Amino acid sequence: MSSALTSALLSCLLAACAPHKADSPTELADRLTRAVYANDFDTTVSSFDDATKRAVTRTDLGALSDRMHALGTLKSLTERSGSADTGRYEFEAAFTSGTLLVQMRLDPSGLVGAYRVVSADTSAPPTPSTQG
C-alpha cells in the first residue's frame, strides 16, 4: 500500500512539474490587451522581456487604458496578421465604439519584446505605447 501511495504522489509531482503549453500569440495578446484595458500593471508586464518591462511606466499604462475605455467595452481581439518566423503579430481590438490595432513582437523564448497600440486609422498619430 505504501509503494502505491508513493507512486501516486510521484506521478502527481511529475505532472505538476511538466512544462505547460505556452499561450498562443493570440491568447497572449488577448490576455495582455485585457490587462492593459483593466490598467493592471503587474499582469501587463508579466510576459514582457526585461528591456520592455523597464520601458513601461504606470503613467503610460494608465493613459493607454484611458484611450481604450474611451472606445467603450472591449468586445474582441482578432488576429489580422502574424509570423512565427519574425515574431511579429497584429490584432484588431474591437470596442463598442471603435477599434484599435495591437502590434506585438515576441522574442524566440516567447516573451513580449514590444507591445504597441495604434489607431485603426493609420493616418492618425499613434496612441501611447509600451515598446521595447
C-alpha positions as CSV (number, residue, x, y, z in Angstrom):
1,M,0.0,0.0,0.0
2,S,2.9,2.3,0.8
3,S,4.6,1.9,-2.5
4,A,1.3,2.5,-4.4
5,L,0.8,5.8,-2.5
6,T,4.4,6.8,-3.1
7,S,3.9,6.0,-6.8
8,A,0.7,8.1,-7.0
9,L,2.4,11.0,-5.2
10,L,5.4,10.8,-7.5
11,S,3.1,10.8,-10.6
12,C,1.3,13.9,-9.3
13,L,4.6,15.7,-8.7
14,L,5.8,14.9,-12.1
15,A,2.6,16.1,-13.7
16,A,2.8,19.3,-11.8
17,C,6.4,19.9,-12.8
18,A,5.8,19.1,-16.5
19,P,6.1,22.1,-18.8
20,H,2.8,23.7,-19.6
21,K,1.8,24.6,-23.1
22,A,2.7,28.2,-23.8
23,D,-0.1,30.6,-24.8
24,S,-0.5,31.1,-28.5
25,P,0.3,34.6,-29.7
26,T,-3.4,35.3,-29.9
27,E,-4.1,34.1,-26.3
28,L,-1.1,36.2,-25.1
29,A,-2.2,39.3,-26.9
30,D,-5.8,38.9,-25.6
31,R,-4.5,38.5,-22.0
32,L,-2.2,41.5,-22.3
33,T,-4.8,43.7,-24.0
34,R,-7.4,42.9,-21.3
35,A,-4.7,43.6,-18.6
36,V,-4.0,47.0,-20.3
37,Y,-7.7,47.7,-20.5
38,A,-8.0,47.0,-16.8
39,N,-4.9,49.1,-16.0
40,D,-3.4,46.0,-14.4
41,F,0.3,46.8,-14.4
42,D,1.6,43.6,-12.9
43,T,-0.3,41.3,-15.3
44,T,0.6,43.6,-18.3
45,V,4.4,43.4,-17.7
46,S,4.4,39.7,-16.5
47,S,5.1,38.4,-20.1
48,F,7.5,41.2,-21.2
49,D,11.2,40.7,-21.6
50,D,13.4,42.7,-19.2
51,A,14.1,45.6,-21.5
52,T,10.4,46.1,-22.3
53,K,9.5,45.9,-18.6
54,R,11.9,48.7,-17.8
55,A,10.4,50.8,-20.6
56,V,6.8,50.7,-19.3
57,T,5.6,53.1,-16.7
58,R,2.3,53.1,-14.8
59,T,1.5,56.5,-16.3
60,D,1.9,55.2,-19.8
61,L,-0.3,52.2,-19.0
62,G,-3.0,54.4,-17.4
63,A,-3.0,56.7,-20.5
64,L,-3.4,53.7,-22.8
65,S,-6.1,52.2,-20.6
66,D,-8.0,55.5,-20.7
67,R,-7.7,55.6,-24.5
68,M,-9.2,52.1,-24.7
69,H,-12.0,53.0,-22.3
70,A,-12.9,56.0,-24.4
71,L,-13.9,53.5,-27.1
72,G,-16.2,51.6,-24.7
73,T,-16.2,48.0,-23.7
74,L,-13.6,45.6,-25.2
75,K,-15.5,43.1,-27.2
76,S,-12.9,41.0,-29.1
77,L,-9.4,40.7,-30.3
78,T,-8.8,39.2,-33.8
79,E,-5.5,38.4,-35.4
80,R,-5.0,40.3,-38.6
81,S,-1.5,39.1,-39.4
82,G,1.3,37.2,-37.8
83,S,4.6,35.5,-38.5
84,A,6.2,32.9,-36.2
85,D,9.4,33.4,-38.2
86,T,9.7,37.1,-37.3
87,G,7.6,37.0,-34.1
88,R,5.5,40.0,-35.3
89,Y,1.8,40.0,-34.9
90,E,-1.0,42.4,-35.5
91,F,-4.5,42.2,-34.0
92,E,-7.7,44.3,-34.2
93,A,-9.2,45.1,-30.9
94,A,-12.9,45.8,-31.3
95,F,-14.7,48.0,-28.7
96,T,-18.3,49.0,-28.6
97,S,-17.5,52.4,-30.2
98,G,-14.4,51.8,-32.3
99,T,-11.3,49.7,-33.0
100,L,-7.6,49.9,-32.3
101,L,-4.6,47.9,-33.7
102,V,-2.5,46.0,-31.3
103,Q,1.0,45.2,-32.6
104,M,3.2,42.7,-30.7
105,R,6.6,41.3,-31.2
106,L,7.7,38.1,-29.4
107,D,11.3,37.1,-28.9
108,P,12.4,33.5,-29.6
109,S,11.7,32.5,-25.9
110,G,8.1,33.7,-26.3
111,L,8.5,36.9,-24.2
112,V,7.0,40.1,-25.4
113,G,9.7,42.4,-26.8
114,A,7.2,45.1,-27.9
115,Y,3.6,45.8,-27.4
116,R,2.1,48.8,-29.1
117,V,-1.5,50.1,-29.6
118,V,-2.2,52.4,-32.5
119,S,-5.3,53.9,-34.0
120,A,-7.1,51.8,-36.6
121,D,-6.9,54.9,-38.8
122,T,-3.2,54.7,-39.8
123,S,-3.2,58.4,-40.7
124,A,-3.9,59.3,-37.1
125,P,-0.9,59.7,-34.7
126,P,-0.1,56.6,-32.5
127,T,-1.5,56.3,-29.1
128,P,0.8,55.9,-26.0
129,S,2.5,52.6,-26.3
130,T,4.8,50.2,-24.5
131,Q,7.6,49.5,-26.8
132,G,10.9,47.6,-26.3
